[in-house]
Amino acid sequence: MSSRLMAILAVLVLAAGCATPSPSRTFSAEAEVRAAYGEPVKRWPNDDGTTTLEYSNQPNGHVTMMYTIDAGGIIVHQENVLADENLARIERGMTQDEVARRLGQHRSVQTFVLSGEEVWDWNIHNDYGTLATLFNVHFVDGKVARTSRSYIYPHDGNDRMSMFGPFFDPFPHAFGAPYPFRSRWYRWPRYPYYSPWYFY
């Protein structure tokens, strides 16, 4: 067998063991999860003696599954921690460790000198086609100050977002992209655009 063919087979085997975690797929035991997804990104010990296994597909995916197992390896709870109801549980004053435990591995970190903020973000699900959505947690002195959402528009300018037809865009473009009323026919600059309209 040629070395090239062996390399291809190795990649296929690795990919099969690292399938994308899915909220719709349920498991009853740790062995089943590891057979489907491989080793977890992290193992979190819990005060009640259980352990939570983290499976994240950041930075490009939008699912982070947490599987809580008991001492016998039986799954007692599973959830996608990047679901909206869990994002809403991030509160002012939480520490970075608490947020990491709640949301799992983040996508990237940015530091803003003037505001004194360190911002972690997660790629999350949206219902708007190619429009990428980030959930941001803003830390000041290591504690949550606020959260926000931002949007990354596709390089080709076609995000299929217009709600009023292909030629209707009720807002001027002078101040950026007014989500979600942008015409699909408007070609935006060929770099990711972070809209300032929906920071809160």
Secondary structure as UniProt FT lines:
FT   HELIX           3..16
FT   TURN            17..18
FT   TURN            23..24
FT   HELIX           30..37
FT   STRAND          42..45
FT   TURN            47..48
FT   STRAND          51..56
FT   TURN            58..60
FT   STRAND          64..69
FT   TURN            71..72
FT   STRAND          74..80
FT   TURN            81..82
FT   HELIX           84..87
FT   TURN            88..89
FT   TURN            92..93
FT   HELIX           96..103
FT   STRAND          108..112
FT   TURN            113..116
FT   STRAND          117..124
FT   TURN            129..130
FT   STRAND          132..140
FT   TURN            141..142
FT   STRAND          143..152
FT   TURN            155..156
FT   TURN            166..167
FT   TURN            174..175
FT   TURN            179..180
FT   TURN            184..185
FT   TURN            197..198
//
